[in-house]
């Protein structure tokens, strides 16, 4: 499993009976913990794999922003049943956070990415502003 900047991020606020996962373009969430670079199902942790394809160039502030949003979403979910739907909702919210960072110029596309497809829209350049 590839680990992107600042990952894994674990939280003990979430409970699940089986391994649940959510995969979006830039976010993977698992009810698991990482041991020796392998996912191990854990009903008391939610692990975040951020930008597994390295589509963006991350700085510490951008990673921290996504992690803070992740923690807030997990805290909001605390005490409620974790389902595929709620996990997808967290993933979608994090995708929105990443888009906001990109649009604000806090995050940029990685020109060395395997496939440069501008999945979150064209880069903001002086010509496009």
LINHU-V389165 format. One record per run of one state. SS is the DSSP state (H for helix, E for strand, - for the rest). FROM is the first residue (numbers start at 1). TO is the last residue. If there is no record, write none. Layout:
BEGIN
ss=<SS | SS>
from=<FROM | FROM>
to=<TO | TO>
END
This chain:
BEGIN
ss=<- | E | - | E | - | E | - | E | - | E | - | E | - | H | - | H | - | E | ->
from=<1 | 21 | 24 | 27 | 31 | 32 | 36 | 38 | 42 | 47 | 51 | 56 | 58 | 60 | 78 | 84 | 104 | 108 | 110>
to=<20 | 23 | 26 | 30 | 31 | 35 | 37 | 41 | 46 | 50 | 55 | 57 | 59 | 77 | 83 | 103 | 107 | 109 | 129>
END
